[in-house]
Amino acid sequence: MNKPISADARAVHPGVRIAAEWSWRLIVIFAGLLVLGYVVLRLETVLIPVGLALLASALLIPVVDRLQVWGVPRSAAVIVVLLASIGLVAGIMTFVVEQFIDGLPQLTDQFTASVTQIQNWLTSGPLHFSEDQIRQAGDSVVKSVQSNRESLTSGALTTATVIGEIFTGALLTLFTLIFFLYGGDQIWQFVTRIVPTDARRRVRIAGSAGFGSLIGYVRATVAVAAADAIGIGAGLAILGVPLALPLASLVFIGAFIPIVGAFLTGFLAVLVALVTKGFLTALIVLGIIIGVMQLEAHVMQPLLLGRAVRLHPLAVVLAITTGIVLAGIVGGLLAVPIVAVLNTAIRSLLADDPDVAYAELHVEDPETPLFPAEPDEPRAEPRVVNPTPPDD
């Protein structure tokens, strides 16, 4: 039944009345978003480790489930996967650091030679700078450093504080990851108890669907990042650019920020090639990076990421930009996964039948895999709850 319009309301033009109704609703939504953003910024020390743990759990939980299908208890599978992952990462980082330390003297010598060449070009080239001018420029840099020694010292203290925060965040991430791997489904069931009973089932299914999309995204991103690192690293090694392996490792890490990450970290390889091998080699390295990026954009991204999450490139770029503005590099890393999860979850919320996937997604206890083996492989019988979730 339509609500009767008062005489005063009828005196207002319908367009103005509709615009006013939309305006106050939009103002309320905008105010809610501001409050949410303020809360997120205040709690970023907690939310960022939780987000990173969620990404890591999306990568590792299929391995945990596979071990469980093979008969390994879930608690033991979590411990095995975590220890193996930490050992693998530590081994790779140790090898990369050793390669960097071994190649650093050569890079330093070549950098010194390049600086000498630049100085000679400045004095004997078309600019005709005198040696006194170059020496004065160097002295001014030294004086600037000496005059700002206190600022540099405070910056070092700030760096020490940041290192402490990173260490604390890493411990919190690891601690959260353990519980996500062991009983993430049960944590989600508990959290969604705050949702009204009528909408609880739909929200739980949407969350499970969003996490499934996150698993696909992380898998695809790892594959794309590995392809970028192998392609660019092989090109650097063939050209004889120093520190090819550490630079390829940076490309792998940067590729977790889609579209822009691998290119920005690859540009560092261009600078190293320019300093150590000259302009022609740097130009070839730039061509290799552009070629790898084209392969990623036109082949790997549509083939792998397109199956996991269907996001428009504009949405990806805007999400990365917003994440970097709000939370720096970590924000850029988490922005696209958040948008991907929300995209899938909202699609699930708007679906006509929310009951179709519930029996397959919800399990009774952590000892039942959330994502078991494929149908054609041996699998354990899941202990599934009734199709209708509890209303507790």
Helices and strands as residue ranges (DSSP letters): H 7-10, H 14-42, H 44-69, H 74-124, H 131-147, H 149-191, G 192-194, H 197-239, H 244-254, H 261-277, H 279-295, I 296-305, H 306-308, H 313-349, H 358-361
